[in-house]
Protein backbone atom coordinates (compact mmCIF):
# COMPACT_ATOMS: atom_id res chain seq x y z
CA UNK A 1 0.00 0.00 0.00
CA UNK A 2 2.88 2.38 0.75
CA UNK A 3 4.53 1.55 -2.58
CA UNK A 4 1.35 2.35 -4.51
CA UNK A 5 0.73 5.61 -2.66
CA UNK A 6 2.89 7.61 -5.11
CA UNK A 7 0.21 7.14 -7.78
CA UNK A 8 2.29 5.35 -10.42
CA UNK A 9 3.97 2.30 -8.81
CA UNK A 10 2.13 -0.96 -9.49
CA UNK A 11 2.23 -4.08 -7.31
CA UNK A 12 2.17 -7.54 -8.86
CA UNK A 13 1.92 -10.49 -6.48
CA UNK A 14 3.15 -14.03 -7.12
CA UNK A 15 0.80 -16.28 -5.14
CA UNK A 16 1.84 -19.63 -3.73
CA UNK A 17 -1.28 -20.15 -1.59
CA UNK A 18 -4.28 -17.84 -1.51
CA UNK A 19 -5.72 -19.68 1.49
CA UNK A 20 -3.44 -21.25 4.15
CA UNK A 21 -3.32 -25.04 4.53
CA UNK A 22 -3.96 -24.71 8.26
CA UNK A 23 -6.89 -22.33 8.34
CA UNK A 24 -7.99 -19.80 10.97
CA UNK A 25 -11.01 -17.55 11.35
CA UNK A 26 -9.01 -14.51 10.20
CA UNK A 27 -7.76 -15.94 6.89
CA UNK A 28 -10.46 -14.57 4.61
CA UNK A 29 -10.44 -11.16 6.26
CA UNK A 30 -6.69 -10.73 5.86
CA UNK A 31 -6.66 -12.18 2.34
CA UNK A 32 -9.40 -9.79 1.21
CA UNK A 33 -7.54 -6.83 2.73
CA UNK A 34 -4.30 -7.96 1.06
CA UNK A 35 -5.84 -8.45 -2.38
CA UNK A 36 -7.27 -4.93 -2.34
CA UNK A 37 -3.76 -3.52 -2.03
CA UNK A 38 -2.49 -5.23 -5.22
CA UNK A 39 -2.80 -4.44 -8.92
CA UNK A 40 -2.24 -7.84 -10.52
CA UNK A 41 -1.57 -11.46 -9.69
CA UNK A 42 0.43 -14.44 -10.92
CA UNK A 43 -0.77 -17.73 -9.47
CA UNK A 44 1.55 -20.72 -9.47
CA UNK A 45 -1.29 -23.22 -9.84
CA UNK A 46 -4.72 -23.15 -11.48
CA UNK A 47 -6.36 -24.08 -8.19
CA UNK A 48 -4.89 -20.93 -6.61
CA UNK A 49 -6.15 -18.92 -9.58
CA UNK A 50 -9.65 -20.17 -8.73
CA UNK A 51 -9.13 -19.36 -5.04
CA UNK A 52 -8.32 -15.79 -6.03
CA UNK A 53 -11.84 -15.47 -7.46
CA UNK A 54 -13.16 -15.68 -3.89
CA UNK A 55 -11.63 -12.26 -3.22
CA UNK A 56 -11.41 -10.53 -6.61
CA UNK A 57 -12.70 -11.22 -10.13
CA UNK A 58 -11.68 -8.01 -11.90
CA UNK A 59 -7.95 -7.38 -11.52
CA UNK A 60 -5.55 -8.82 -14.14
CA UNK A 61 -4.08 -12.21 -13.34
CA UNK A 62 -2.08 -14.95 -15.00
CA UNK A 63 -0.99 -18.52 -14.34
CA UNK A 64 2.65 -19.57 -14.24
CA UNK A 65 4.04 -22.67 -12.50
CA UNK A 66 7.05 -22.18 -10.27
CA UNK A 67 10.28 -22.44 -12.29
CA UNK A 68 12.81 -25.15 -11.57
CA UNK A 69 14.63 -25.05 -8.25
CA UNK A 70 18.10 -25.09 -9.78
CA UNK A 71 19.95 -23.78 -6.72
CA UNK A 72 20.77 -27.20 -5.25
CA UNK A 73 23.76 -27.97 -7.43
CA UNK A 74 24.31 -30.40 -10.29
CA UNK A 75 23.01 -33.96 -10.47
CA UNK A 76 25.03 -36.88 -9.17
CA UNK A 77 25.01 -40.41 -10.44
CA UNK A 78 22.77 -42.66 -8.40
CA UNK A 79 25.80 -44.63 -7.26
CA UNK A 80 27.63 -41.51 -6.07
CA UNK A 81 24.53 -40.19 -4.27
CA UNK A 82 24.00 -43.50 -2.44
CA UNK A 83 27.64 -43.57 -1.42
CA UNK A 84 27.46 -39.99 -0.14
CA UNK A 85 24.46 -40.90 2.03
CA UNK A 86 26.00 -44.21 3.12
CA UNK A 87 23.15 -46.18 1.52
CA UNK A 88 23.25 -49.77 0.31
CA UNK A 89 24.14 -49.67 -3.41
CA UNK A 90 22.06 -52.78 -4.03
CA UNK A 91 18.83 -51.32 -2.62
CA UNK A 92 16.26 -49.17 -4.43
CA UNK A 93 14.84 -46.10 -2.71
CA UNK A 94 11.63 -44.07 -2.68
CA UNK A 95 11.87 -40.50 -1.42
CA UNK A 96 9.43 -38.43 0.63
CA UNK A 97 11.02 -34.98 0.95
CA UNK A 98 10.13 -31.78 2.77
CA UNK A 99 8.56 -30.50 5.96
CA UNK A 100 6.24 -33.10 7.46
CA UNK A 101 2.76 -31.70 8.04
CA UNK A 102 -0.58 -33.50 8.26
CA UNK A 103 -1.84 -32.44 4.82
CA UNK A 104 1.19 -33.97 3.08
CA UNK A 105 -0.10 -37.49 3.64
CA UNK A 106 2.99 -39.25 4.94
CA UNK A 107 0.67 -41.58 6.84
CA UNK A 108 -0.90 -42.65 3.51
CA UNK A 109 2.53 -43.41 2.12
CA UNK A 110 3.55 -45.47 5.15
CA UNK A 111 0.30 -47.45 4.91
CA UNK A 112 0.87 -47.99 1.19
CA UNK A 113 4.48 -48.99 1.76
CA UNK A 114 3.34 -51.64 4.24
CA UNK A 115 1.89 -53.76 1.41
CA UNK A 116 3.48 -57.21 1.57
CA UNK A 117 4.12 -57.26 -2.18
CA UNK A 118 6.65 -54.45 -1.75
CA UNK A 119 8.61 -56.57 0.71
CA UNK A 120 9.52 -58.80 -2.23
CA UNK A 121 11.52 -55.92 -3.70
CA UNK A 122 14.93 -54.65 -2.56
CA UNK A 123 13.18 -51.40 -1.65
CA UNK A 124 13.33 -48.86 1.18
CA UNK A 125 11.64 -45.53 1.85
CA UNK A 126 13.61 -42.42 2.76
CA UNK A 127 11.73 -39.81 4.80
CA UNK A 128 13.84 -36.67 4.54
CA UNK A 129 12.52 -33.60 6.30
CA UNK A 130 11.72 -31.96 9.61
CA UNK A 131 8.55 -32.83 11.50
CA UNK A 132 6.26 -29.83 11.86
CA UNK A 133 3.86 -31.85 14.00
CA UNK A 134 4.06 -34.67 16.52
CA UNK A 135 6.30 -37.42 15.14
CA UNK A 136 4.84 -40.03 17.49
CA UNK A 137 1.91 -41.09 15.33
CA UNK A 138 4.19 -41.75 12.38
CA UNK A 139 6.63 -43.75 14.49
CA UNK A 140 3.72 -45.77 15.84
CA UNK A 141 2.49 -46.44 12.31
CA UNK A 142 5.94 -47.65 11.29
CA UNK A 143 6.08 -49.89 14.34
CA UNK A 144 2.55 -51.21 13.74
CA UNK A 145 3.51 -52.45 10.28
CA UNK A 146 6.99 -53.63 11.32
CA UNK A 147 8.68 -51.31 8.83
CA UNK A 148 11.60 -50.03 10.90
CA UNK A 149 14.23 -51.83 8.83
CA UNK A 150 12.65 -50.65 5.57
CA UNK A 151 12.36 -46.94 6.36
CA UNK A 152 15.23 -44.48 6.73
CA UNK A 153 14.43 -41.23 8.53
CA UNK A 154 16.57 -38.14 8.10
CA UNK A 155 14.66 -35.58 10.11
CA UNK A 156 17.23 -32.89 10.82
CA UNK A 157 17.40 -29.73 8.75
CA UNK A 158 18.78 -30.66 5.33
CA UNK A 159 21.16 -27.99 3.99
CA UNK A 160 20.99 -26.99 0.32
CA UNK A 161 24.25 -28.77 -0.50
CA UNK A 162 22.78 -32.11 0.64
CA UNK A 163 19.41 -31.90 -1.14
CA UNK A 164 20.71 -33.27 -4.43
CA UNK A 165 22.08 -36.39 -2.74
CA UNK A 166 18.61 -37.45 -1.61
CA UNK A 167 16.93 -36.83 -4.96
CA UNK A 168 19.69 -38.44 -7.00
CA UNK A 169 19.75 -41.53 -4.77
CA UNK A 170 16.00 -42.09 -5.27
CA UNK A 171 14.23 -43.94 -8.06
CA UNK A 172 10.90 -42.22 -7.49
CA UNK A 173 9.86 -39.09 -5.54
CA UNK A 174 6.50 -39.59 -3.82
CA UNK A 175 4.16 -36.74 -2.87
CA UNK A 176 1.09 -38.38 -1.27
CA UNK A 177 -0.61 -35.10 -0.36
CA UNK A 178 -4.20 -35.01 0.93
CA UNK A 179 -4.61 -31.36 -0.08
CA UNK A 180 -2.33 -29.10 -2.08
CA UNK A 181 -1.97 -26.07 -4.28
CA UNK A 182 1.42 -26.91 -5.73
CA UNK A 183 4.68 -28.22 -4.31
CA UNK A 184 8.25 -27.02 -4.63
CA UNK A 185 9.32 -30.65 -4.32
CA UNK A 186 8.02 -31.20 -7.85
CA UNK A 187 10.37 -28.61 -9.32
CA UNK A 188 13.34 -29.96 -7.37
CA UNK A 189 12.58 -33.42 -8.73
CA UNK A 190 12.38 -32.01 -12.26
CA UNK A 191 15.75 -30.34 -11.79
CA UNK A 192 17.33 -33.66 -10.82
CA UNK A 193 15.46 -35.62 -13.52
CA UNK A 194 13.54 -37.77 -11.04
CA UNK A 195 10.20 -39.40 -11.90
CA UNK A 196 7.36 -38.60 -9.50
CA UNK A 197 4.24 -40.07 -7.94
CA UNK A 198 1.72 -37.42 -6.88
CA UNK A 199 -1.86 -37.46 -5.72
CA UNK A 200 -4.76 -35.97 -7.64
CA UNK A 201 -5.21 -32.89 -5.46
CA UNK A 202 -4.83 -29.16 -6.06
CA UNK A 203 -2.31 -28.19 -8.68
CA UNK A 204 -0.10 -31.30 -8.43
CA UNK A 205 -1.57 -33.05 -11.52
CA UNK A 206 -1.00 -29.94 -13.66
CA UNK A 207 2.75 -30.57 -13.70
CA UNK A 208 2.86 -34.39 -13.85
CA UNK A 209 1.61 -35.94 -17.10
CA UNK A 210 0.32 -39.31 -15.91
CA UNK A 211 2.14 -42.30 -17.36
CA UNK A 212 4.78 -40.04 -18.90
CA UNK A 213 6.92 -38.49 -16.14
CA UNK A 214 5.28 -40.41 -13.32
CA UNK A 215 1.90 -41.14 -11.80
CA UNK A 216 -1.16 -39.19 -10.69
CA UNK A 217 -3.27 -41.28 -8.29
CA UNK A 218 -6.04 -40.74 -5.80
CA UNK A 219 -4.93 -39.94 -2.21
CA UNK A 220 -5.39 -43.43 -0.78
CA UNK A 221 -3.00 -46.21 0.10
CA UNK A 222 -4.16 -48.74 -2.54
CA UNK A 223 -3.53 -46.60 -5.67
CA UNK A 224 -0.20 -45.41 -4.24
CA UNK A 225 0.89 -49.03 -3.73
CA UNK A 226 -0.24 -50.06 -7.21
CA UNK A 227 1.70 -47.21 -8.83
CA UNK A 228 4.89 -48.17 -6.97
CA UNK A 229 4.45 -51.80 -8.00
CA UNK A 230 3.89 -50.79 -11.63
CA UNK A 231 7.01 -48.64 -11.61
CA UNK A 232 9.30 -51.46 -10.55
CA UNK A 233 7.59 -54.43 -12.19
CA UNK A 234 7.60 -52.69 -15.58
CA UNK A 235 11.01 -51.01 -15.24
CA UNK A 236 9.63 -47.52 -15.90
CA UNK A 237 12.63 -45.51 -14.68
CA UNK A 238 14.50 -45.03 -17.96
CA UNK A 239 11.32 -44.19 -19.88
CA UNK A 240 10.00 -41.74 -17.30
CA UNK A 241 13.39 -40.10 -16.75
CA UNK A 242 13.75 -39.29 -20.44
CA UNK A 243 10.31 -37.67 -20.44
CA UNK A 244 11.16 -35.68 -17.29
CA UNK A 245 14.24 -34.23 -19.01
CA UNK A 246 12.06 -33.06 -21.90
CA UNK A 247 9.06 -31.87 -19.88
CA UNK A 248 11.10 -29.69 -17.52
CA UNK A 249 12.28 -27.41 -20.34
CA UNK A 250 9.06 -25.41 -20.11
CA UNK A 251 9.66 -24.45 -16.46
CA UNK A 252 12.32 -21.80 -16.95
CA UNK A 253 12.84 -18.61 -14.99
CA UNK A 254 12.67 -16.73 -18.30
CA UNK A 255 9.10 -18.00 -18.76
CA UNK A 256 8.06 -16.57 -15.40
CA UNK A 257 9.78 -13.26 -16.12
CA UNK A 258 7.82 -12.99 -19.38
CA UNK A 259 4.55 -13.59 -17.52
CA UNK A 260 5.41 -10.80 -15.07
CA UNK A 261 6.30 -8.36 -17.86
CA UNK A 262 3.21 -9.27 -19.89
CA UNK A 263 0.98 -8.82 -16.83
CA UNK A 264 2.55 -5.43 -16.07
CA UNK A 265 1.80 -4.37 -19.63
CA UNK A 266 -1.89 -5.13 -19.10
CA UNK A 267 -2.26 -2.98 -16.00
CA UNK A 268 -4.19 0.25 -16.33
C-alpha positions as CSV (number, residue, x, y, z in Angstrom):
1,X,0.0,0.0,0.0
2,X,2.9,2.4,0.8
3,X,4.5,1.5,-2.6
4,X,1.4,2.4,-4.5
5,X,0.7,5.6,-2.7
6,X,2.9,7.6,-5.1
7,X,0.2,7.1,-7.8
8,X,2.3,5.3,-10.4
9,X,4.0,2.3,-8.8
10,X,2.1,-1.0,-9.5
11,X,2.2,-4.1,-7.3
12,X,2.2,-7.5,-8.9
13,X,1.9,-10.5,-6.5
14,X,3.2,-14.0,-7.1
15,X,0.8,-16.3,-5.1
16,X,1.8,-19.6,-3.7
17,X,-1.3,-20.1,-1.6
18,X,-4.3,-17.8,-1.5
19,X,-5.7,-19.7,1.5
20,X,-3.4,-21.3,4.1
21,X,-3.3,-25.0,4.5
22,X,-4.0,-24.7,8.3
23,X,-6.9,-22.3,8.3
24,X,-8.0,-19.8,11.0
25,X,-11.0,-17.5,11.4
26,X,-9.0,-14.5,10.2
27,X,-7.8,-15.9,6.9
28,X,-10.5,-14.6,4.6
29,X,-10.4,-11.2,6.3
30,X,-6.7,-10.7,5.9
31,X,-6.7,-12.2,2.3
32,X,-9.4,-9.8,1.2
33,X,-7.5,-6.8,2.7
34,X,-4.3,-8.0,1.1
35,X,-5.8,-8.4,-2.4
36,X,-7.3,-4.9,-2.3
37,X,-3.8,-3.5,-2.0
38,X,-2.5,-5.2,-5.2
39,X,-2.8,-4.4,-8.9
40,X,-2.2,-7.8,-10.5
41,X,-1.6,-11.5,-9.7
42,X,0.4,-14.4,-10.9
43,X,-0.8,-17.7,-9.5
44,X,1.5,-20.7,-9.5
45,X,-1.3,-23.2,-9.8
46,X,-4.7,-23.2,-11.5
47,X,-6.4,-24.1,-8.2
48,X,-4.9,-20.9,-6.6
49,X,-6.2,-18.9,-9.6
50,X,-9.6,-20.2,-8.7
51,X,-9.1,-19.4,-5.0
52,X,-8.3,-15.8,-6.0
53,X,-11.8,-15.5,-7.5
54,X,-13.2,-15.7,-3.9
55,X,-11.6,-12.3,-3.2
56,X,-11.4,-10.5,-6.6
57,X,-12.7,-11.2,-10.1
58,X,-11.7,-8.0,-11.9
59,X,-8.0,-7.4,-11.5
60,X,-5.5,-8.8,-14.1
61,X,-4.1,-12.2,-13.3
62,X,-2.1,-15.0,-15.0
63,X,-1.0,-18.5,-14.3
64,X,2.6,-19.6,-14.2
65,X,4.0,-22.7,-12.5
66,X,7.1,-22.2,-10.3
67,X,10.3,-22.4,-12.3
68,X,12.8,-25.2,-11.6
69,X,14.6,-25.0,-8.3
70,X,18.1,-25.1,-9.8
71,X,20.0,-23.8,-6.7
72,X,20.8,-27.2,-5.2
73,X,23.8,-28.0,-7.4
74,X,24.3,-30.4,-10.3
75,X,23.0,-34.0,-10.5
76,X,25.0,-36.9,-9.2
77,X,25.0,-40.4,-10.4
78,X,22.8,-42.7,-8.4
79,X,25.8,-44.6,-7.3
80,X,27.6,-41.5,-6.1
81,X,24.5,-40.2,-4.3
82,X,24.0,-43.5,-2.4
83,X,27.6,-43.6,-1.4
84,X,27.5,-40.0,-0.1
85,X,24.5,-40.9,2.0
86,X,26.0,-44.2,3.1
87,X,23.2,-46.2,1.5
88,X,23.3,-49.8,0.3
89,X,24.1,-49.7,-3.4
90,X,22.1,-52.8,-4.0
91,X,18.8,-51.3,-2.6
92,X,16.3,-49.2,-4.4
93,X,14.8,-46.1,-2.7
94,X,11.6,-44.1,-2.7
95,X,11.9,-40.5,-1.4
96,X,9.4,-38.4,0.6
97,X,11.0,-35.0,0.9
98,X,10.1,-31.8,2.8
99,X,8.6,-30.5,6.0
100,X,6.2,-33.1,7.5
101,X,2.8,-31.7,8.0
102,X,-0.6,-33.5,8.3
103,X,-1.8,-32.4,4.8
104,X,1.2,-34.0,3.1
105,X,-0.1,-37.5,3.6
106,X,3.0,-39.2,4.9
107,X,0.7,-41.6,6.8
108,X,-0.9,-42.6,3.5
109,X,2.5,-43.4,2.1
110,X,3.6,-45.5,5.2
111,X,0.3,-47.4,4.9
112,X,0.9,-48.0,1.2
113,X,4.5,-49.0,1.8
114,X,3.3,-51.6,4.2
115,X,1.9,-53.8,1.4
116,X,3.5,-57.2,1.6
117,X,4.1,-57.3,-2.2
118,X,6.6,-54.4,-1.8
119,X,8.6,-56.6,0.7
120,X,9.5,-58.8,-2.2
121,X,11.5,-55.9,-3.7
122,X,14.9,-54.6,-2.6
123,X,13.2,-51.4,-1.6
124,X,13.3,-48.9,1.2
125,X,11.6,-45.5,1.8
126,X,13.6,-42.4,2.8
127,X,11.7,-39.8,4.8
128,X,13.8,-36.7,4.5
129,X,12.5,-33.6,6.3
130,X,11.7,-32.0,9.6
131,X,8.6,-32.8,11.5
132,X,6.3,-29.8,11.9
133,X,3.9,-31.8,14.0
134,X,4.1,-34.7,16.5
135,X,6.3,-37.4,15.1
136,X,4.8,-40.0,17.5
137,X,1.9,-41.1,15.3
138,X,4.2,-41.7,12.4
139,X,6.6,-43.7,14.5
140,X,3.7,-45.8,15.8
141,X,2.5,-46.4,12.3
142,X,5.9,-47.6,11.3
143,X,6.1,-49.9,14.3
144,X,2.5,-51.2,13.7
145,X,3.5,-52.5,10.3
146,X,7.0,-53.6,11.3
147,X,8.7,-51.3,8.8
148,X,11.6,-50.0,10.9
149,X,14.2,-51.8,8.8
150,X,12.7,-50.6,5.6
151,X,12.4,-46.9,6.4
152,X,15.2,-44.5,6.7
153,X,14.4,-41.2,8.5
154,X,16.6,-38.1,8.1
155,X,14.7,-35.6,10.1
156,X,17.2,-32.9,10.8
157,X,17.4,-29.7,8.8
158,X,18.8,-30.7,5.3
159,X,21.2,-28.0,4.0
160,X,21.0,-27.0,0.3
161,X,24.2,-28.8,-0.5
162,X,22.8,-32.1,0.6
163,X,19.4,-31.9,-1.1
164,X,20.7,-33.3,-4.4
165,X,22.1,-36.4,-2.7
166,X,18.6,-37.5,-1.6
167,X,16.9,-36.8,-5.0
168,X,19.7,-38.4,-7.0
169,X,19.7,-41.5,-4.8
170,X,16.0,-42.1,-5.3
171,X,14.2,-43.9,-8.1
172,X,10.9,-42.2,-7.5
173,X,9.9,-39.1,-5.5
174,X,6.5,-39.6,-3.8
175,X,4.2,-36.7,-2.9
176,X,1.1,-38.4,-1.3
177,X,-0.6,-35.1,-0.4
178,X,-4.2,-35.0,0.9
179,X,-4.6,-31.4,-0.1
180,X,-2.3,-29.1,-2.1
181,X,-2.0,-26.1,-4.3
182,X,1.4,-26.9,-5.7
183,X,4.7,-28.2,-4.3
184,X,8.2,-27.0,-4.6
185,X,9.3,-30.6,-4.3
186,X,8.0,-31.2,-7.9
187,X,10.4,-28.6,-9.3
188,X,13.3,-30.0,-7.4
189,X,12.6,-33.4,-8.7
190,X,12.4,-32.0,-12.3
191,X,15.7,-30.3,-11.8
192,X,17.3,-33.7,-10.8
193,X,15.5,-35.6,-13.5
194,X,13.5,-37.8,-11.0
195,X,10.2,-39.4,-11.9
196,X,7.4,-38.6,-9.5
197,X,4.2,-40.1,-7.9
198,X,1.7,-37.4,-6.9
199,X,-1.9,-37.5,-5.7
200,X,-4.8,-36.0,-7.6
201,X,-5.2,-32.9,-5.5
202,X,-4.8,-29.2,-6.1
203,X,-2.3,-28.2,-8.7
204,X,-0.1,-31.3,-8.4
205,X,-1.6,-33.1,-11.5
206,X,-1.0,-29.9,-13.7
207,X,2.7,-30.6,-13.7
208,X,2.9,-34.4,-13.8
209,X,1.6,-35.9,-17.1
210,X,0.3,-39.3,-15.9
211,X,2.1,-42.3,-17.4
212,X,4.8,-40.0,-18.9
213,X,6.9,-38.5,-16.1
214,X,5.3,-40.4,-13.3
215,X,1.9,-41.1,-11.8
216,X,-1.2,-39.2,-10.7
217,X,-3.3,-41.3,-8.3
218,X,-6.0,-40.7,-5.8
219,X,-4.9,-39.9,-2.2
220,X,-5.4,-43.4,-0.8
221,X,-3.0,-46.2,0.1
222,X,-4.2,-48.7,-2.5
223,X,-3.5,-46.6,-5.7
224,X,-0.2,-45.4,-4.2
225,X,0.9,-49.0,-3.7
226,X,-0.2,-50.1,-7.2
227,X,1.7,-47.2,-8.8
228,X,4.9,-48.2,-7.0
229,X,4.4,-51.8,-8.0
230,X,3.9,-50.8,-11.6
231,X,7.0,-48.6,-11.6
232,X,9.3,-51.5,-10.5
233,X,7.6,-54.4,-12.2
234,X,7.6,-52.7,-15.6
235,X,11.0,-51.0,-15.2
236,X,9.6,-47.5,-15.9
237,X,12.6,-45.5,-14.7
238,X,14.5,-45.0,-18.0
239,X,11.3,-44.2,-19.9
240,X,10.0,-41.7,-17.3
241,X,13.4,-40.1,-16.8
242,X,13.8,-39.3,-20.4
243,X,10.3,-37.7,-20.4
244,X,11.2,-35.7,-17.3
245,X,14.2,-34.2,-19.0
246,X,12.1,-33.1,-21.9
247,X,9.1,-31.9,-19.9
248,X,11.1,-29.7,-17.5
249,X,12.3,-27.4,-20.3
250,X,9.1,-25.4,-20.1
251,X,9.7,-24.5,-16.5
252,X,12.3,-21.8,-17.0
253,X,12.8,-18.6,-15.0
254,X,12.7,-16.7,-18.3
255,X,9.1,-18.0,-18.8
256,X,8.1,-16.6,-15.4
257,X,9.8,-13.3,-16.1
258,X,7.8,-13.0,-19.4
259,X,4.6,-13.6,-17.5
260,X,5.4,-10.8,-15.1
261,X,6.3,-8.4,-17.9
262,X,3.2,-9.3,-19.9
263,X,1.0,-8.8,-16.8
264,X,2.6,-5.4,-16.1
265,X,1.8,-4.4,-19.6
266,X,-1.9,-5.1,-19.1
267,X,-2.3,-3.0,-16.0
268,X,-4.2,0.2,-16.3
